[in-house]
Amino acid sequence: RNEYVLSEVGTTYHGNGRAASANTWRFDQFDSSVVSGVLDLLLARRRTSDLADPVWVTRVLSALINANDEGGLLIGNWSGDYEGGKAPWEWGSSSELFKVYNASGGREPVK
């Protein structure tokens, strides 16, 4: 089995079981805007010593990506009404999201 932790490009899917579309996604996990944004999200919640616990980091990041109930990075919206933001499939990379988030000083989630 191959692990793709270092893969910089992947695929996202949207639609439903009858009509799904695939889009390329750039993870950009080494981009400075992504690294600084992730660290800002993590450090706003805990001490730096907690960063040594990979289980904690994974759980917290998973929760913090969702701004709907955690005040994090992204407001999930699949309603079809994307006024004031972008449709989910219009985003192409993590760095795009984090650049918008970082531009607000980390105070406004991305729509």
N, C-alpha and C positions, 0 to 999 in steps of 0.2 A: 504494500500500500504506500502510495506517495503522499507526503505532506506538502502543502503549498503555502506554508507560513510566509515564505519570502517572495512569493509570486506577487508581482506588482499590478497585474491585470487579471480580472475575472469577469464573470457574467452575472447580470441581474435579470430577473424575469418579472414581467407584470402581465396582468390579464387574469384569466381564469382557466379552468380545466379544458374548456373548448376552444379558447382563443388566447394563446399566450404569445408574448413577444419577448425577445432577448435583446439586451443592450450590453455593450462593453462597459465595465466599471474599472476605473483606475484607482487602486487602493491608496497609492501615494503615501504609504506608511513611513517613508523616510523624508518626506517633504517637511520643511521647517514649520510651515503653518499647521500641519497636522500634528506634529510632535508637540509644539508649544500649546496648541489647543487642547490636546488630550491631557497634558500635564496640568494645565490650568483647571480643567474639569476635575481631575483627581485631587489636586492639592487644595481645592476649595472645600473638599469634603473631609479630608483626613490629614494625618501627619505623614511626613515623608517615610517614616519607618514602615507604614502600612504597604508601601510600594514593593516591599520584599515578598509579599504574599500574592502569588499569581492567581489564586482562587478569588481573593478579595478584589484584585484589580479587574479581573474578568467580569465579576458580578456587578461591580460598581459602574464600569464602563457600559455594560449592557443596559443598565438602568438609566445612566446619564445621557445616553444618546437620545432617548425619548424625552422630549420636553413637555409632553402633555401632562405628566404628573410628577416629574422630577426636576423641572426647571433646567433641563439640559440643552443639548445642541439643536435638536430638530423637532419641529412640530409635525407629527405624522398626519397626513391628510390624503385620504383616498376618496373624497366625496365627489370629485368632479368639478368643484368650485375652487379654483386656485388663485383667486383675486388677492393681490398683495404678496404673491409668492410665485413658485414655479410648480408645474406638475412633477410628480416624483420621477418620471422617466426622462425629464429634461436635464437632470443632474447627471454628470458623467464621471465625477471623481470625488474622493474624500477631501482633497485640497480645495475644491470649489466651495464645498460646504463650510469648511473651517475658515477660509478667507472671509466669507460673509460673516460668520460668527465672530471671528477675531476683530473684524472692523467695528463691531458694536461694543468692543471691550468685553465680550463674553456676557453681555447683559441682555441681549435679545436673541431668542432662538431663531433659527433659520426656518423660513416658510417655503 
